[in-house]
């Protein structure tokens, strides 16, 4: 019983340390270049699970949704990496709309899964490398970039998990694309 309690305390201490590091990086972000790509994402239909989620429950909710999507759509039916769309209120008010999806050949309802039409979007996209303990720092840097360039529009934040926990047990290999909605940018033609 004591060993179990010690293990729980150590895990809590590790989470606290990670939170402190993340908060320090938010207060004093590392200077440096942030690679941002402007991307137009076409409308598409995906297999998705949506709900109104509290931020402190989001990881457990996400894990359960992905287990359900993975069970319903084996690898042979998948056409790309999983993703998510998250309402700004999730981050600003601690609860909001949360959608987790998988692109698949034939989206169909099953349990909580629905075929969802995702609209086209213009996004400023950057990649967060590694574990998600400090993904908020990447969010902050991308948000500052979007504001600095006066491109922000209302809309959900997009994430694509190009490499994640389901792909690799090594968190250093994880790659999460974060997409921030922006104004549509027309390409310019030089004369």
VENKA-V434387 format. One record per residue. N is the residue number from 1. RES is the residue in one letter. PSI is psi in radians with two decimals (* if undefined). OMEGA is omega as a letter, one per 30 degrees, with the letter a starting at -180 (* if undefined). Layout:
n: {N:N}
res: {RES:RES}
psi: {PSI:PSI}
omega: {OMEGA:OMEGA}
//
This chain:
n: {1:2:3:4:5:6:7:8:9:10:11:12:13:14:15:16:17:18:19:20:21:22:23:24:25:26:27:28:29:30:31:32:33:34:35:36:37:38:39:40:41:42:43:44:45:46:47:48:49:50:51:52:53:54:55:56:57:58:59:60:61:62:63:64:65:66:67:68:69:70:71:72:73:74:75:76:77:78:79:80:81:82:83:84:85:86:87:88:89:90:91:92:93:94:95:96:97:98:99:100:101:102:103:104:105:106:107:108:109:110:111:112:113:114:115:116:117:118:119:120:121:122:123:124:125:126:127:128:129:130:131:132:133:134:135:136:137:138:139:140:141:142:143:144:145:146:147:148:149:150:151:152:153:154:155:156:157:158:159:160:161:162:163:164:165:166:167:168:169:170:171:172:173:174:175:176:177:178:179:180:181:182:183:184:185:186:187:188:189:190:191}
res: {X:X:X:X:X:X:X:X:X:X:X:X:X:X:X:X:X:X:X:X:X:X:X:X:X:X:X:X:X:X:X:X:X:X:X:X:X:X:X:X:X:X:X:X:X:X:X:X:X:X:X:X:X:X:X:X:X:X:X:X:X:X:X:X:X:X:X:X:X:X:X:X:X:X:X:X:X:X:X:X:X:X:X:X:X:X:X:X:X:X:X:X:X:X:X:X:X:X:X:X:X:X:X:X:X:X:X:X:X:X:X:X:X:X:X:X:X:X:X:X:X:X:X:X:X:X:X:X:X:X:X:X:X:X:X:X:X:X:X:X:X:X:X:X:X:X:X:X:X:X:X:X:X:X:X:X:X:X:X:X:X:X:X:X:X:X:X:X:X:X:X:X:X:X:X:X:X:X:X:X:X:X:X:X:X:X:X:X:X:X:X}
psi: {-0.74:-0.71:-0.71:-0.73:-0.73:-0.74:-0.76:-0.73:-0.72:-0.72:-0.71:-0.69:-0.73:-0.75:-0.71:-0.76:-0.77:-0.69:-0.70:-0.78:-0.76:-0.76:-0.70:-0.72:-0.57:-0.70:-0.61:1.32:2.58:2.28:2.80:2.99:2.40:2.07:2.06:2.29:2.33:2.23:2.37:2.12:2.19:2.79:2.57:2.78:2.25:2.87:2.16:2.74:2.24:2.69:3.00:2.05:2.49:2.44:-0.71:-0.20:0.04:-0.66:-0.78:-0.71:-0.81:-0.85:-0.78:-0.71:-0.75:-0.65:-0.76:-0.77:-0.75:-0.66:-0.64:-0.46:1.66:2.89:-0.60:-0.32:-0.19:2.50:0.13:3.09:2.73:2.84:-3.12:2.74:2.30:2.18:2.55:-0.57:-0.47:-0.68:-0.60:-0.54:-0.02:0.05:2.56:-3.10:2.41:2.13:2.23:2.37:2.87:2.27:2.21:2.85:-0.85:1.54:2.36:2.62:2.55:2.05:-2.14:-0.13:2.38:2.70:2.08:2.32:1.97:2.22:2.83:2.72:2.58:2.23:2.57:2.10:2.34:2.91:2.25:2.01:2.50:-2.91:2.84:0.08:-0.58:0.50:-0.44:-0.52:-0.77:-0.71:-0.83:-0.76:-0.73:-0.74:-0.74:-0.69:-0.80:-0.79:-0.77:-0.60:0.12:0.85:-0.08:2.45:2.82:2.56:2.86:2.66:2.45:2.48:2.46:2.24:1.43:-0.62:2.18:-2.94:-0.47:-0.26:-0.53:2.38:-0.16:1.80:-0.42:-0.31:-0.13:2.51:2.14:2.07:2.23:2.19:2.18:2.20:2.38:2.94:2.57:2.27:2.13:2.52:2.51:2.53:2.22:2.39:*}
omega: {l:l:l:l:l:l:l:l:l:l:l:l:l:l:l:l:l:l:l:l:a:l:l:l:l:a:a:a:l:l:l:a:l:l:l:l:l:a:l:a:a:l:l:l:a:l:a:l:a:l:l:a:l:a:a:l:a:a:l:l:l:a:a:l:l:l:a:l:l:l:a:a:a:a:a:a:a:a:l:a:l:l:l:l:a:l:l:a:l:a:a:a:l:l:l:a:a:l:l:a:l:l:a:a:a:l:a:l:l:a:l:a:l:l:a:l:l:a:l:a:l:a:l:a:l:a:l:l:l:a:a:a:a:l:l:l:l:l:a:l:l:l:l:l:a:l:a:a:l:a:a:l:l:l:a:l:a:l:l:a:a:l:a:a:l:a:a:l:a:a:a:l:a:l:l:l:l:a:l:a:a:l:l:l:l:l:l:l:l:a:*}
//
